[in-house]
Amino acid sequence: MYGYARSAKPQAAAPATPERSSAPGITLRPAAAAHRFERFALVGGEAAHEPLQRMSFARFAGMSSFTYWTTSYDPAEAELVAAEKRMRALITSTAKELGGAYSGAQQQVNTQFTEIANATIDKPQYRATSNKLANLERTLYGLQILKVIDYLVTRLPDSMRSDDNEAAIIETLASGAHTRQEVLDVGSEYAVTFAKSRLNNVIDALNEVLRRLAIDRPDKVVAKVALTGSDLHNRGRQVVIVTYGSGEKEVYKPRSVGPDRALVGRGAESGFGYLNTLSDRLNLPTMGLTEVGAGKFARGYAEFKTKVPVLSTSEVRAYYHQLGQVAVAAKLFGANDLHLDNVMVTEGGEAAIIDAETSFLPFVMAAKSFGATALPNALREFTAGSKLGNNAFLTREEVDEYGEEAYRAAKVDEIRFDDLRGRKKYLPNFEHGIVEMRVTLLDHREEIVNHLWSLLGRTTRARYVPIDTTEFRGIVREYQQGLAKKRPEWTTGALDRTMNLLEQELLKDQFEFMPGRRERLRAGLAADLKAGDIPVFSFSPKDNRLRFHGLEIADSILLRAGRDFVFETVERITFTETEQIVQDLLGG
């Protein structure tokens, strides 16, 4: 038996959002060039006096109307009634938001919801019914996110239009999704708010890329711009791969590449390049890097490295031999982000370091363990979930033996386990590289101290990551959910947690807060979290200052010792036994 039908009050349309002016540079498709993102137009009529509740429960069967209205729902029934009302309102608001878009999917949801709402539900079905309503809710919110995604995808210029870029945009605007279908599985009120709030940042960042390419590379025709899906920083910016009409490729980085050049740049000025000049035995990886602009306008261009998925046995030996040298050199120069995607297997078995912005960090240089470089991740892991890392490879013999099976992530990890652990097939090559690096340090300690001290005196804007990026993403999600649901205690809690974690990490890494900086730091963090950005901290060894959006917040206690600190670093690394280094990097 149904309760008496009560009419829903008509809902007022959302107030119009003032139109924002278009940022120059991006070639929008026709009929879209006059504006950037604005709140989607509401279409469709008002709700037509729908009853607030239709579903009924089997235990009420046969009751009179009076008995029905005086009988209390149990908590599960009350939850179902509330879910039905939410869904009815969400169906109406989604129809307005989407207009005629995705009409087939909307109709499927409407049909399934009508079946649920008109059903008489028995107690054993309560949980299943609740799950069905939750799934339908996710789908409707997912459709709203798809409209945001398609708003951007359909307006991309030809150079940016590709399936891979669409996938990168999906990952950027729908956290946790990689395909259009998966967007429907991660829908929520928060996720819709997040996608809309991030959209303008992404558009502005893409505009900026095209403007800067036109300025920095005026003689080249841009044929393709591939988004990498890297973490967004500084209002939606990310690394992109540019292909020119000639077929040449280069990597555009929306930041200073000063630390990268100081570590792995070509020539004797860089750390790795200088060490290579000291001994014919050394072959540390270097790459071409150029920088344009200064300060907040700085951006860099890096040589494009091509991953080689299949190596000969001799190339594998060369790869691990070079990584042995890298293990010592990276510790010497304080690099700490050498994970499986920043170490790439390239032509000839070169172990290319494709991102070296987190270098020249005193606490890494001073750490007891060589594992502080994060290189253990690149030595022991070759996959992240089902995705192969940039360090993953197979030999020709392995491909012949296992066929297509060899390319499965689990199989790659299984095969590569025997490289340095297990049967330790290439451990002698790795150890040989370590020994060669230590011998060079022993023979040239004073020169190396001088060069390292000189590099520290010239390097600025090295990135410092005090909190794991995955944890930061969780904090961003918590903060954005607080905004979406108007729960200030959630946003305050996310900020408090960020500040507490940051203070703990700064203390552990031997940085000391400068007086009077905490409140301004907190305000800057709140702005980043609101924008959905991963906060960026930069360390300048040149003046021993840790900065956040230009604000000096701390200095390194270790670097206060000046050249003496560098001397002690070189001595400690030189005289660490090879066996200990291997233990630090590979474990027991």
C-alpha positions as CSV (number, residue, x, y, z in Angstrom):
1,M,0.0,0.0,0.0
2,Y,1.3,3.4,-0.9
3,G,1.3,6.4,1.4
4,Y,-0.7,9.5,0.3
5,A,0.9,11.2,-2.7
6,R,2.3,14.6,-1.8
7,S,3.4,17.1,-4.4
8,A,7.0,18.2,-4.7
9,K,7.6,21.9,-4.7
10,P,8.9,23.3,-8.0
11,Q,12.6,24.0,-7.8
12,A,14.0,27.3,-8.8
13,A,16.5,27.3,-11.6
14,A,20.1,27.9,-10.6
15,P,21.3,31.5,-11.0
16,A,23.2,32.2,-14.2
17,T,27.0,32.4,-13.9
18,P,28.6,35.4,-15.5
19,E,30.3,34.4,-18.7
20,R,34.1,34.4,-18.5
21,S,36.3,35.8,-21.3
22,S,38.1,33.4,-23.5
23,A,41.8,32.9,-22.9
24,P,43.7,33.5,-26.2
25,G,45.7,30.8,-28.0
26,I,43.5,27.6,-28.2
27,T,41.6,27.1,-31.4
28,L,38.1,26.2,-30.3
29,R,35.7,24.5,-32.6
30,P,33.0,26.7,-34.2
31,A,30.2,28.0,-32.0
32,A,32.4,27.7,-29.0
33,A,35.1,30.3,-29.6
34,A,33.3,33.1,-27.8
35,H,33.5,31.6,-24.3
36,R,35.3,29.3,-22.0
37,F,33.6,27.0,-19.5
38,E,30.4,28.4,-17.9
39,R,27.7,26.7,-15.9
40,F,25.8,24.4,-18.3
41,A,22.5,25.8,-19.5
42,L,19.5,24.3,-17.7
43,V,17.0,22.7,-20.0
44,G,13.7,20.9,-19.5
45,G,10.6,21.7,-17.5
46,E,10.0,21.7,-13.8
47,A,9.1,18.6,-11.9
48,A,5.4,17.7,-12.6
49,H,4.0,17.2,-9.1
50,E,5.7,13.8,-8.6
51,P,4.9,12.0,-5.3
52,L,7.7,12.1,-2.8
53,Q,7.5,8.4,-2.3
54,R,6.2,5.5,-4.5
55,M,8.1,2.4,-3.3
56,S,6.3,0.3,-0.6
57,F,7.4,-2.3,1.8
58,A,5.9,-5.8,2.0
59,R,5.4,-5.6,5.8
60,F,2.9,-2.8,5.4
61,A,0.6,-4.9,3.1
62,G,-3.1,-4.9,4.2
63,M,-2.7,-2.0,6.6
64,S,-5.3,0.8,6.6
65,S,-4.1,4.3,5.7
66,F,-4.3,5.4,9.3
67,T,-2.2,2.4,10.5
68,Y,0.2,3.0,7.7
69,W,0.9,6.6,8.6
70,T,1.2,5.9,12.3
71,T,3.7,3.0,11.8
72,S,7.3,3.9,12.0
73,Y,9.8,3.0,9.3
74,D,12.8,1.0,10.5
75,P,16.2,2.6,9.7
76,A,16.8,0.6,6.5
77,E,13.3,1.6,5.2
78,A,13.9,5.2,6.1
79,E,17.2,5.1,4.2
80,L,15.5,3.7,1.1
81,V,12.8,6.3,1.2
82,A,15.4,9.0,1.4
83,A,17.4,7.5,-1.4
84,E,14.3,7.3,-3.6
85,K,13.6,11.0,-3.0
86,R,17.2,11.9,-3.8
87,M,17.1,9.9,-7.0
88,R,13.9,11.6,-8.1
89,A,15.4,15.0,-7.6
90,L,18.7,13.9,-9.2
91,I,16.9,12.6,-12.3
92,T,15.2,16.0,-12.7
93,S,18.4,18.1,-12.2
94,T,20.4,15.8,-14.5
95,A,17.9,16.1,-17.3
96,K,18.2,19.9,-17.0
97,E,22.0,19.8,-16.8
98,L,22.4,17.4,-19.8
99,G,19.5,18.5,-22.0
100,G,19.3,16.0,-24.8
101,A,22.8,14.6,-24.3
102,Y,23.2,10.9,-23.5
103,S,19.5,10.5,-23.8
104,G,19.7,6.7,-24.2
105,A,21.7,6.4,-20.9
106,Q,19.3,8.8,-19.1
107,Q,16.3,6.7,-20.3
108,Q,17.9,3.5,-19.1
109,V,18.4,5.0,-15.6
110,N,14.8,6.3,-15.6
111,T,13.4,2.9,-16.6
112,Q,15.4,1.1,-13.9
113,F,14.5,3.7,-11.3
114,T,10.8,3.5,-12.1
115,E,10.9,-0.3,-11.7
116,I,12.4,0.1,-8.2
117,A,10.1,3.0,-7.2
118,N,7.0,1.0,-8.2
119,A,8.1,-2.2,-6.5
120,T,6.9,-3.7,-3.2
121,I,10.1,-4.5,-1.4
122,D,10.5,-7.3,1.2
123,K,13.1,-7.0,4.0
124,P,15.7,-9.4,2.4
125,Q,15.8,-7.1,-0.6
126,Y,16.5,-3.9,1.3
127,R,20.3,-4.0,0.9
128,A,20.2,-5.0,-2.8
129,T,17.7,-2.2,-3.5
130,S,19.9,0.3,-1.8
131,N,22.8,-0.8,-3.9
132,K,20.8,-0.5,-7.1
133,L,19.8,3.1,-6.2
134,A,23.4,4.0,-5.4
135,N,24.6,2.6,-8.7
136,L,22.0,4.6,-10.6
137,E,23.1,7.7,-8.6
138,R,26.7,7.1,-9.6
139,T,25.7,6.7,-13.3
140,L,23.8,10.0,-13.3
141,Y,26.6,11.9,-11.7
142,G,29.0,10.2,-14.1
143,L,26.9,11.4,-17.1
144,Q,27.3,14.9,-15.8
145,I,31.1,14.5,-15.6
146,L,31.1,13.1,-19.2
147,K,29.5,16.3,-20.4
148,V,32.3,18.3,-18.7
149,I,34.8,16.0,-20.4
150,D,33.2,16.3,-23.8
151,Y,32.9,20.0,-23.5
152,L,36.7,20.1,-23.5
153,V,37.4,17.2,-25.9
154,T,35.2,18.6,-28.6
155,R,36.9,22.0,-28.5
156,L,40.5,20.7,-28.7
157,P,42.5,22.0,-31.7
158,D,43.5,19.4,-34.3
159,S,47.1,19.1,-32.8
160,M,45.6,17.9,-29.5
161,R,42.8,15.7,-30.8
162,S,43.5,12.0,-30.2
163,D,42.3,9.0,-28.2
164,D,45.3,9.2,-25.9
165,N,44.6,12.8,-25.1
166,E,40.9,12.1,-24.4
167,A,42.1,9.3,-22.0
168,A,44.4,11.8,-20.3
169,I,41.6,14.4,-20.0
170,I,39.4,11.7,-18.5
171,E,42.0,10.9,-15.9
172,T,42.5,14.6,-15.2
173,L,38.8,15.5,-14.7
174,A,37.5,12.2,-13.3
175,S,39.8,11.0,-10.6
176,G,40.0,7.2,-10.6
177,A,38.7,6.7,-14.1
178,H,40.6,5.8,-17.2
179,T,37.8,5.2,-19.7
180,R,34.4,6.7,-20.5
181,Q,32.7,3.7,-19.0
182,E,34.7,4.0,-15.8
183,V,33.5,7.6,-15.4
184,L,30.1,6.2,-14.8
185,D,31.5,4.1,-11.9
186,V,33.1,7.1,-10.1
187,G,30.3,9.6,-10.3
188,S,29.4,11.6,-7.2
189,E,28.3,15.1,-6.3
190,Y,31.9,15.9,-5.3
191,A,33.3,14.4,-8.5
192,V,31.0,16.6,-10.6
193,T,32.1,19.7,-8.6
194,F,35.7,18.7,-8.9
195,A,35.5,18.2,-12.7
196,K,33.8,21.6,-13.3
197,S,36.2,23.5,-11.0
198,R,39.3,22.0,-12.7
199,L,38.0,22.5,-16.3
200,N,39.0,26.1,-16.6
201,N,42.5,25.5,-15.2
202,V,43.1,22.8,-17.8
203,I,41.9,25.0,-20.7
204,D,44.1,27.9,-19.5
205,A,47.1,25.5,-19.2
206,L,46.5,24.2,-22.8
207,N,46.2,27.7,-24.1
208,E,49.5,28.5,-22.4
209,V,51.3,25.6,-24.0
210,L,50.2,26.7,-27.5
211,R,51.1,30.3,-26.9
212,R,54.6,29.4,-25.5
213,L,55.3,27.0,-28.4
214,A,54.4,29.8,-30.8
215,I,56.9,32.1,-29.0
216,D,59.7,29.6,-28.3
217,R,59.6,27.6,-31.5
218,P,58.4,30.1,-34.1
219,D,60.1,28.3,-37.0
220,K,58.5,24.9,-36.3
221,V,55.0,23.7,-37.2
222,V,53.3,21.9,-34.3
223,A,51.7,18.8,-35.6
224,K,50.7,17.1,-32.4
225,V,50.6,17.8,-28.7
226,A,50.3,14.7,-26.5
227,L,49.2,15.1,-22.8
228,T,51.1,12.9,-20.5
229,G,48.5,12.7,-17.7
230,S,51.2,13.7,-15.2
231,D,50.1,15.3,-11.9
232,L,48.7,18.8,-12.3
233,H,50.5,21.7,-10.6
234,N,50.2,25.5,-10.5
235,R,46.6,25.7,-11.8
236,G,46.3,22.7,-14.1
237,R,49.8,22.6,-15.8
238,Q,51.3,19.3,-16.9
239,V,54.1,17.9,-19.0
240,V,53.3,17.4,-22.7
241,I,55.1,15.8,-25.6
242,V,55.3,17.9,-28.8
243,T,55.6,16.5,-32.3
244,Y,56.6,18.9,-35.0
245,G,55.8,18.7,-38.7
246,S,59.3,17.4,-39.4
247,G,58.6,14.4,-37.1
248,E,61.0,15.7,-34.4
249,K,59.7,15.3,-30.8
250,E,60.5,17.2,-27.7
251,V,59.1,17.3,-24.1
252,Y,57.7,20.6,-22.9
253,K,57.8,21.1,-19.1
254,P,55.9,24.0,-17.6
255,R,58.6,24.7,-15.0
256,S,62.2,25.5,-14.7
257,V,64.5,22.6,-15.7
258,G,67.5,24.1,-13.9
259,P,67.8,21.2,-11.5
260,D,67.5,18.7,-14.3
261,R,70.2,20.5,-16.3
262,A,72.5,20.6,-13.2
263,L,72.2,16.9,-12.7
264,V,71.8,15.2,-16.1
265,G,72.3,18.0,-18.7
266,R,74.8,17.4,-21.5
267,G,78.3,18.7,-21.1
268,A,80.8,19.0,-18.3
269,E,78.8,21.5,-16.3
270,S,76.2,19.0,-15.0
271,G,76.9,16.6,-12.2
272,F,76.6,13.4,-14.3
273,G,78.4,15.0,-17.3
274,Y,81.3,16.2,-15.1
275,L,81.8,12.7,-13.5
276,N,81.9,11.2,-17.0
277,T,84.9,13.4,-17.8
278,L,86.9,12.1,-14.8
279,S,87.0,8.4,-16.0
280,D,86.7,6.5,-19.2
281,R,84.9,3.8,-17.1
282,L,81.9,6.0,-16.3
283,N,78.9,6.3,-18.6
284,L,76.3,8.1,-16.6
285,P,73.2,9.1,-18.6
286,T,72.7,12.7,-19.8
287,M,70.2,14.4,-22.1
288,G,69.6,17.6,-23.9
289,L,67.7,20.3,-21.9
290,T,67.0,24.0,-22.6
291,E,65.3,26.6,-20.5
292,V,63.3,29.6,-21.6
293,G,62.1,32.5,-19.5
294,A,62.8,33.1,-15.8
295,G,61.0,33.1,-12.5
296,K,57.3,32.1,-12.7
297,F,57.5,32.3,-16.5
298,A,60.3,29.7,-16.7
299,R,59.7,26.6,-18.8
300,G,61.9,23.9,-20.2
301,Y,62.3,21.6,-23.2
302,A,63.8,18.2,-22.8
303,E,65.1,15.7,-25.4
304,F,62.5,13.1,-26.2
305,K,63.7,9.6,-25.2
306,T,62.1,6.6,-26.8
307,K,61.4,3.6,-24.6
308,V,62.8,0.3,-25.9
309,P,60.7,-2.6,-24.7
310,V,63.0,-5.4,-25.9
311,L,66.8,-5.6,-25.3
312,S,69.5,-8.0,-26.2
313,T,71.3,-9.8,-23.3
314,S,74.4,-7.5,-23.8
315,E,72.1,-4.4,-23.6
316,V,70.6,-5.7,-20.3
317,R,74.1,-6.0,-18.9
318,A,74.9,-2.5,-20.0
319,Y,71.7,-1.3,-18.4
320,Y,72.4,-2.7,-15.0
321,H,76.0,-1.7,-15.1
322,Q,75.0,1.9,-15.8
323,L,72.4,1.8,-13.0
324,G,75.1,0.7,-10.6
325,Q,76.9,4.0,-11.4
326,V,73.7,5.9,-11.2
327,A,73.0,4.5,-7.7
328,V,76.1,6.2,-6.3
329,A,76.0,9.4,-8.4
330,A,72.3,10.0,-7.5
331,K,73.1,9.8,-3.8
332,L,76.0,12.1,-4.2
333,F,73.9,14.8,-5.9
334,G,70.8,14.3,-3.6
335,A,68.3,13.0,-6.2
336,N,65.3,11.2,-4.6
337,D,62.6,10.5,-7.2
338,L,64.2,7.7,-9.2
339,H,61.1,5.5,-9.3
340,L,60.0,3.1,-12.1
341,D,58.6,5.8,-14.3
342,N,61.5,8.3,-14.0
343,V,64.1,5.7,-15.0
344,M,63.5,4.7,-18.7
345,V,65.0,1.9,-20.7
346,T,66.2,3.5,-24.0
347,E,68.3,2.6,-27.0
348,G,71.3,0.5,-26.3
349,G,70.1,-0.3,-22.8
350,E,70.6,3.3,-21.5
351,A,69.0,4.0,-18.1
352,A,67.7,7.5,-18.9
353,I,66.7,9.7,-16.0
354,I,63.7,11.6,-17.6
355,D,62.8,13.7,-14.6
356,A,65.4,15.1,-12.2
357,E,63.7,18.1,-10.6
358,T,64.0,16.6,-7.1
359,S,67.8,16.8,-6.9
360,F,70.4,18.5,-4.8
361,L,68.4,17.9,-1.6
362,P,70.7,18.0,1.5
363,F,68.8,15.4,3.5
364,V,69.2,12.9,0.6
365,M,72.9,13.6,0.4
366,A,73.2,13.1,4.2
367,A,71.0,10.0,4.5
368,K,72.6,6.8,5.8
369,S,70.8,4.6,3.3
370,F,71.3,4.8,-0.5
371,G,67.6,3.9,-0.7
372,A,66.9,7.6,0.0
373,T,67.1,8.1,-3.8
374,A,64.0,6.0,-4.3
375,L,66.0,3.9,-6.8
376,P,65.0,0.7,-5.0
377,N,61.6,1.1,-6.7
378,A,63.1,1.1,-10.2
379,L,65.4,-1.8,-9.3
380,R,62.7,-4.1,-7.7
381,E,59.4,-3.1,-9.4
382,F,58.5,-2.9,-13.0
383,T,54.8,-2.5,-12.9
384,A,52.2,-0.4,-11.2
385,G,49.0,-2.4,-11.2
386,S,48.5,-3.6,-14.7
387,K,50.6,-0.8,-16.2
388,L,54.2,-1.4,-17.2
389,G,56.7,1.1,-15.9
390,N,59.2,3.0,-18.1
391,N,61.9,0.7,-16.6
392,A,60.1,-2.5,-17.8
393,F,61.7,-4.5,-20.6
394,L,62.1,-8.1,-21.9
395,T,64.9,-9.8,-23.7
396,R,64.4,-11.3,-27.1
397,E,64.9,-14.8,-25.6
398,E,62.1,-14.1,-23.1
399,V,59.7,-13.0,-25.8
400,D,60.5,-16.2,-27.8
401,E,60.0,-18.4,-24.7
402,Y,56.8,-16.9,-23.3
403,G,55.2,-15.2,-26.3
404,E,52.3,-12.8,-25.6
405,E,52.3,-14.0,-22.0
406,A,55.6,-12.2,-21.4
407,Y,53.9,-8.8,-21.8
408,R,51.5,-9.3,-18.9
409,A,52.4,-7.1,-15.9
410,A,52.6,-10.0,-13.5
411,K,54.8,-12.0,-15.8
412,V,57.2,-9.1,-16.3
413,D,57.7,-8.8,-12.6
414,E,58.2,-12.5,-12.3
415,I,60.8,-12.6,-15.0
416,R,62.7,-9.5,-13.8
417,F,62.9,-10.7,-10.2
418,D,65.9,-12.9,-11.2
419,D,67.9,-10.0,-12.6
420,L,69.3,-8.7,-9.3
421,R,67.6,-11.0,-6.8
422,G,66.5,-14.6,-7.1
423,R,69.1,-16.0,-9.5
424,K,71.0,-12.6,-9.6
425,K,71.8,-13.0,-13.3
426,Y,72.9,-9.3,-13.7
427,L,74.0,-8.5,-10.1
428,P,77.7,-8.7,-11.0
429,N,77.2,-6.0,-13.7
430,F,75.3,-3.8,-11.2
431,E,78.0,-4.2,-8.5
432,H,80.7,-3.5,-11.1
433,G,79.1,-0.1,-11.9
434,I,79.0,0.7,-8.2
435,V,82.7,-0.1,-7.8
436,E,83.7,2.0,-10.8
437,M,81.8,5.0,-9.3
438,R,83.5,4.5,-5.9
439,V,86.9,4.3,-7.5
440,T,86.4,7.5,-9.4
441,L,85.3,9.2,-6.1
442,L,88.4,7.9,-4.4
443,D,90.7,9.2,-7.1
444,H,89.1,12.6,-7.5
445,R,87.6,13.5,-4.1
446,E,88.8,17.1,-3.9
447,E,87.7,17.9,-7.5
448,I,84.3,16.4,-6.9
449,V,83.8,18.3,-3.7
450,N,84.6,21.6,-5.5
451,H,82.3,20.8,-8.4
452,L,79.4,19.7,-6.2
453,W,79.8,22.9,-4.0
454,S,79.8,24.9,-7.2
455,L,76.6,23.2,-8.4
456,L,74.8,23.9,-5.1
457,G,75.8,27.5,-5.4
458,R,74.2,27.8,-8.8
459,T,71.1,25.6,-8.5
460,T,67.6,27.0,-7.7
461,R,64.1,25.6,-7.8
462,A,64.8,22.0,-7.0
463,R,61.5,20.4,-6.2
464,Y,60.9,19.1,-2.6
465,V,58.1,16.6,-2.1
466,P,57.4,16.4,1.7
467,I,54.2,14.4,1.4
468,D,53.7,11.4,-0.9
469,T,51.7,12.5,-4.0
470,T,49.1,9.7,-3.5
471,E,48.5,11.0,0.0
472,F,48.2,14.6,-1.3
473,R,45.6,13.4,-3.8
474,G,43.5,12.0,-0.9
475,I,43.8,15.3,1.0
476,V,42.7,17.2,-2.2
477,R,39.7,14.9,-2.4
478,E,38.8,15.4,1.2
479,Y,39.0,19.2,0.9
480,Q,37.0,19.3,-2.3
481,Q,34.3,17.1,-0.8
482,G,34.1,19.5,2.1
483,L,33.5,22.3,-0.4
484,A,30.9,20.4,-2.4
485,K,28.9,19.4,0.7
486,K,29.4,22.7,2.5
487,R,31.2,21.0,5.4
488,P,33.8,23.5,6.7
489,E,34.9,21.0,9.3
490,W,36.1,18.7,6.4
491,T,38.1,21.5,4.7
492,T,39.6,22.6,8.0
493,G,40.4,19.0,8.9
494,A,42.2,18.5,5.5
495,L,44.2,21.7,6.0
496,D,45.1,20.7,9.6
497,R,46.2,17.3,8.4
498,T,48.3,18.8,5.6
499,M,50.0,21.2,8.0
500,N,50.7,18.5,10.6
501,L,52.2,16.2,8.0
502,L,54.3,19.0,6.5
503,E,55.7,20.0,9.9
504,Q,56.6,16.4,10.7
505,E,58.4,15.9,7.3
506,L,60.2,19.2,7.5
507,L,61.5,18.2,10.9
508,K,62.5,14.7,9.7
509,D,64.3,16.1,6.7
510,Q,66.1,18.7,8.9
511,F,64.5,21.8,7.6
512,E,63.6,24.6,10.1
513,F,60.6,26.8,9.8
514,M,61.2,30.5,9.5
515,P,59.3,32.6,12.0
516,G,55.8,34.0,11.1
517,R,55.3,31.8,8.0
518,R,52.7,29.3,9.1
519,E,49.6,31.3,8.5
520,R,50.6,32.4,5.0
521,L,51.6,28.9,4.2
522,R,48.3,27.6,5.4
523,A,46.5,30.2,3.2
524,G,48.5,29.1,0.1
525,L,47.8,25.4,0.8
526,A,44.1,26.2,1.0
527,A,44.2,27.9,-2.4
528,D,46.0,24.8,-4.0
529,L,43.5,22.4,-2.5
530,K,40.6,24.4,-3.7
531,A,42.0,24.4,-7.2
532,G,42.6,20.6,-7.1
533,D,46.4,21.2,-7.4
534,I,49.2,19.1,-5.9
535,P,51.2,21.7,-3.8
536,V,54.7,22.4,-5.1
537,F,57.6,23.2,-2.8
538,S,60.9,24.3,-4.3
539,F,64.3,24.3,-2.6
540,S,67.1,26.6,-3.7
541,P,70.5,25.3,-2.6
542,K,72.0,28.6,-3.8
543,D,70.6,30.6,-0.9
544,N,69.4,27.6,1.3
545,R,65.7,28.5,1.1
546,L,62.7,26.3,0.9
547,R,59.8,28.2,-0.9
548,F,56.1,27.7,-1.5
549,H,54.6,30.0,-4.2
550,G,57.5,32.3,-3.7
551,L,57.2,32.5,0.1
552,E,60.3,31.6,2.0
553,I,59.2,29.1,4.7
554,A,62.3,27.2,5.9
555,D,66.0,26.5,5.5
556,S,68.1,23.3,5.6
557,I,69.9,22.9,8.9
558,L,72.4,20.6,7.1
559,L,73.4,23.1,4.5
560,R,74.2,25.7,7.1
561,A,77.6,24.0,7.4
562,G,78.4,25.0,3.8
563,R,81.4,23.4,2.1
564,D,82.1,21.2,5.2
565,F,78.8,19.5,4.6
566,V,79.7,18.7,1.0
567,F,83.1,17.4,2.0
568,E,81.5,15.1,4.6
569,T,79.0,13.9,2.0
570,V,81.7,12.9,-0.5
571,E,83.7,11.2,2.2
572,R,80.8,9.2,3.5
573,I,79.7,8.0,0.1
574,T,83.2,7.2,-1.1
575,F,83.9,4.9,1.8
576,T,80.5,3.1,2.0
577,E,81.2,-0.6,1.1
578,T,79.7,-1.9,-2.1
579,E,77.9,-4.7,-0.1
580,Q,76.2,-2.1,2.0
581,I,75.0,-0.1,-1.0
582,V,73.6,-3.2,-2.5
583,Q,71.9,-4.1,0.7
584,D,70.3,-0.6,0.9
585,L,69.0,-0.8,-2.6
586,L,67.9,-4.5,-2.9
587,G,67.2,-5.5,0.7
588,G,67.9,-9.0,2.1
